Amino acid sequence: MGLNAIYRAYLDALRRSAPRDRARAKAMLVHGVDRWLIGYFERRFPYHLARDLAQQSNELIWERFSSFAPVHDEAFARWVGSVARIQALRAARGQSRRDAELGRDVDLSALVHDGTGPITALERQEKRDLLARELDRLAEPFRRAVEDQLAGGDVESFAKKEATAAATIRTRRHRAKIELKRRIRAKLRASATPST
């Protein structure tokens, strides 16, 4: 059962008068969110970090749950996914900064966790780190537009939040993605070229 279905069952139980049904529906919702978050982070990070990020995301979700106002039927899963993506992006940025400070290029624990083989895991982590670094280098309005998109935000709501035309946000996202692709390709080509 998906997050949106569990959330709808929870809302249905709230409309009923039986407290037992409400408590059971809330427990199912909490359990469903927890399982989804753990799965999401375990696919992207080493086990210990995945559990920490899932717990942090869980805390954020339940702190803000009372103010959650769904706009459409798919809003709950999208909201939970947005919280998780933002936490993942922050973790990736923090890891690349810590690695740079320590003079390391790679988080070796990612190799232990990933089941697809050390080379694939290493390449994936390097690309994540590279994306996070290049994202940091973008001009502020462009960076914010891309971060919102990575978090699953839509153009119209972000445009309202920024008090900017939706067309401007689309343009910023488009130009930022082109610039990010250009920079990342250049960096990957440079790292693939043997030094003389």
N, C-alpha and C positions, 0 to 999 in steps of 0.2 A: 504494500500500500504506500503510495507516494505522500510526500509532505502535505500537499494541498488537500488530498482526500482525508488525511488524519486531522488537518485543521478544520475542514468542513464538518467532520464527525464531532469534533470538540464544540464547534459553534452550535450544532444541533443539540448536543447534550446540555449546553448552557440554557437553551430555550425550554428544556424540560424541567420539571420541578424536582425530580429525584436527585438528592445530593450524591448518592452512590454513583449514579451514571455520570455526573459531572466530574467527580474525583477520578473515576476510571478513564474518562476521555482525556482529562488533563495529564494523567500518568502516561497514557498512550502517546500523547503529543510530545511530552518531555522525552520519553524513550525514543520516539521516532526521530526527533531533532538530534539527540545525542548520537544515535547510530549513523545518521546521515553525515554529521560533522566528522566523526571518527573516520568513516570511509573516505570522505573528501580529503582530509589531511594526510591520511596514511598513503594515499596514492601519490602524494607530492613531497612528503618529508620523511625523515627517519622516524622510527616508532616513537621515541621519547618526545621529540619535538611535536609530532602529530598529536599526541595525547594532550600536551600542554596547550597547543593552539585550539584544539577542540574544546577544552575546558574554558579557555578565555573567551572563545566565541559564544559558548553556552551562557556564560555569565552576562555577556553583553546582550544577548538575545532576551534573556529573562528579565534583565534590568529594564529593557525598553519595551517589553511585550505589552504592557498596559497602554502604551501610547501608539502601538501599531494600529494603523487605520488602513485596511485593505481597500485598494481601488478596484480590483477585479479578482476573479476566481483563482488566478495563478499567482497572486501577489505574495502569499506566504512563502512558498518555495523560493521565489525570486528574492525576497527579503533575506531569508536565511542564507541563500547563496551569496548575496551581496556582502553580508557580514563576513562570511567565510573567505571570500575572495580578497577583501580588504585586509583581513588578518594575514592571509597567505602572502600578499604583496609586501606588507610591512615586515613579515618574518624574512622574506627573501632579501629585502633591502638591508635589514639589520644584519643578516648573515654575511652579505657581501661586504658591508662596512667593517664588521668584526674581522673577517678574513683579511681584508686589506690592511687593517691595523696590525694584525699578527704576521703579515707578510705571506699569507697563504692564499692560494687561488681557488681552492676547492674544499668543500666540506666532505671529508672522506667518509663520514658516517652515512651519507646518502648512498654510497656504493654498497654498503652492507645491507641496507634496507631494500633496495630495489631488486626485484626478482628478474628483471629483463637482461641482466648482465652488466658488468662494471663499465664498459665503454658507453653503452646507451645512457646509463644513469649519470655518468660523468658529463657527457655531452649535454644532457637535459639540464643539469645543474648549471653548467657554464652558460648556457643560453638564457636561463632564468636570471642569473647574475648580470649578464650583459644587458638584458632588457631592463632590469631594475636600474642599472647605472645610467643607461642612455635615457631612460624615462626621467631620471633626476636632472639630467642636463637640459631637458626641454624648457622653453619659456613657460612661466607659471600658468597662463591661461590655457595653453596647449596641454601641459601636463595634467592639469585638473580635468580637462575634457576627456583625455584618454583614461585617466584613473577611474572616472565615473563610468565610462564604457566598460572597462575591465571588471568593474564591480556590478555590472549588469543593469546600470541605469539607462533610462531612455532619454532621448534628445529633448523632448518637450518639458519633462519635469526638471531636468538639469538647466535648461534655458531659463525657466521660471526662477529657479534658485539663484542663478547668476545674473538675473535681470538683463538678459541678452536675447536677441532673436534666435530662434531655433536654427535658421539657416547659418548663422555665425557659428553655432556650436558644431553643426555638421561639417562646416569648412575647417574649423580647428581640428576636429577629429581626423578628417581626411588628410590634411597637411601634416599633422603630427605623425600619423601612421606612415606616410610616405617618407618623412624624415627619419623616423625610427628604422624603417626597413633599409634605407640607404646607409645609415650609420652602422647598423648591425652587420649588413653584408660586407661593408668595408672592413670592419674589425675582423670578421670571420676570414675574409680573404687574406688579410695581413697576418693573422695567426697561422694560416695554412701555408704561407710562403716561407720556405726555410731561409734563415738568416745566413748571410754570406760572411 
